[in-house]
């Protein structure tokens, strides 16, 4: 189903087990230093295209966001923390090369604060997340893990938070 197709009614994310979320972004500290921050901005697109070509690396989905005219970030959903770590440290992937360049510039004293970089990683245990979408195309967690009718996980937030992916199988045993 195309990402733009609206699914009528209330749905929730079809995530099972832990959810791995990475927020990664940049802040333009000096707008006039275009030659410093544009390459950083373009590198994120390059990494996302690289990951799209190799889905076995574990990126399930992402959302590009702008927090302000100077702060840009991506919310990424990963298959596992192991796959996230493996991508971050893989010498054959662009992320590794980009960080090597940043580290070399930092050691040489050539980083002047023109652009800020940040990331936050979250491993969210099952039972500690819930989602609801009303008349929405698959978005965010649902785009990464699939979208299911809300009744499959519970009509109320506390029911969705109580959902356990193995509960039905264990109850029937």
C-alpha positions in Angstrom: 0.0 0.0 0.0 1.5 3.4 -0.9 2.5 5.5 2.0 0.0 8.2 1.1 -3.0 5.9 1.2 -5.2 6.9 4.1 -6.5 4.0 6.2 -10.0 4.9 7.5 -10.7 4.4 11.2 -8.5 3.8 14.1 -5.3 1.8 13.8 -2.2 1.1 15.8 1.4 0.0 15.1 1.9 -3.7 14.6 5.2 -3.7 16.5 6.0 -6.9 18.4 8.7 -7.1 21.0 11.2 -4.3 21.8 11.3 -1.2 19.6 14.5 0.5 18.6 14.3 4.3 17.9 17.2 6.5 16.9 16.8 10.3 16.8 19.7 11.8 14.8 20.2 15.3 13.6 22.1 18.5 13.2 21.9 22.1 14.1 23.2 25.0 12.0 25.1 27.2 14.4 26.3 29.7 11.8 24.1 30.1 8.7 26.8 31.9 6.7 29.1 28.8 7.0 27.2 27.0 4.3 30.3 25.0 3.2 30.4 23.5 6.7 26.7 22.5 7.2 25.5 21.6 3.7 27.8 18.6 3.5 26.5 17.4 6.9 22.9 17.8 5.8 23.5 16.0 2.5 25.3 13.1 4.3 22.2 12.1 6.1 20.3 11.7 2.8 23.2 9.6 1.5 23.1 7.3 4.5 19.3 6.9 4.2 19.6 6.0 0.5 22.5 3.6 1.3 20.3 1.8 4.0 17.3 1.7 1.7 19.4 -0.2 -0.8 20.3 -2.8 1.9 17.2 -3.5 4.0 19.0 -6.4 5.7 21.0 -3.7 7.6 17.9 -3.3 9.7 16.5 0.2 9.1 12.7 -0.4 9.1 11.6 3.2 8.5 12.3 6.8 9.1 10.6 10.3 9.3 12.5 13.5 8.3 11.7 16.4 10.6 12.5 20.1 11.0 12.5 21.4 14.5 13.4 25.0 13.6 15.0 26.8 10.7 18.3 25.6 12.1 17.6 22.2 13.5 17.0 19.1 11.3 16.6 15.5 12.4 15.5 12.0 11.4 13.5 9.6 13.6 14.7 6.1 12.6 13.1 2.8 13.5 15.5 -0.2 13.6 15.0 -3.9 13.6 17.4 -4.3 16.6 20.0 -2.5 18.6 22.5 -5.0 17.3 21.8 -4.0 13.7 21.9 -0.3 14.6 25.4 -0.8 16.2 26.6 -2.9 13.3 25.6 -0.2 10.8 27.2 2.6 12.9 30.5 0.7 13.1 30.6 -1.0 9.7 33.8 0.2 7.8 32.1 -0.4 4.4 29.2 2.0 5.1 29.2 5.8 4.7 28.4 6.5 8.3 31.8 5.1 9.4 33.6 7.2 6.8 31.7 10.4 7.7 32.5 10.0 11.4 36.2 9.3 10.6 36.3 12.7 8.7 34.7 14.5 11.7 37.1 12.9 14.2 40.1 13.8 12.0 38.9 17.4 11.8 38.3 17.5 15.5 41.8 16.2 16.3 43.4 18.7 14.0 41.5 21.5 15.6 39.5 22.3 12.4 36.1 22.0 14.0 34.9 25.5 14.6 31.3 25.0 15.9 29.6 25.9 12.6 27.3 22.9 12.8 26.2 20.8 15.8 25.6 17.0 15.6 23.5 14.9 18.0 21.8 11.6 18.4 19.6 9.8 21.0 19.0 6.1 20.9 16.1 4.4 22.7 15.5 0.7 23.2 11.8 0.6 24.2 10.7 -2.7 25.8 7.4 -4.2 24.8 4.7 -2.9 27.0 6.3 0.5 27.2 5.0 2.0 23.9 1.7 2.4 22.3 0.4 4.2 19.2 -2.9 5.2 17.7 -3.6 6.6 14.3 -7.0 8.0 13.1 -7.7 8.2 9.4 -3.9 8.2 8.7 -1.6 6.6 6.2 1.0 4.4 7.8 3.3 6.8 9.7 6.2 6.6 12.1 6.1 3.4 14.1 3.2 2.0 12.0 5.1 2.7 8.8 8.1 0.8 10.2 6.3 -2.2 11.8 3.0 -2.3 10.0 -0.4 -1.0 10.8 -3.2 -3.1 12.4 -6.7 -2.4 13.5 -6.8 -0.9 17.0 -9.0 -3.7 18.2 -6.1 -6.2 17.8 -4.2 -4.4 20.5 -6.9 -2.7 22.6 -9.2 0.3 22.2 -7.7 2.2 25.1 -4.0 3.3 25.6 -3.7 1.2 28.8 -4.8 -1.9 26.8 -2.3 -1.3 24.1 0.4 -0.8 26.6 -0.5 -4.1 28.2 -0.3 -6.0 24.9 2.3 -8.7 24.7 3.1 -10.3 21.4 3.4 -13.9 22.8 0.3 -13.6 25.2 -2.1 -15.3 22.8 0.1 -18.2 22.1 0.9 -18.7 25.8 -2.8 -18.4 26.8 -3.8 -21.1 24.3 -1.2 -23.5 25.5 
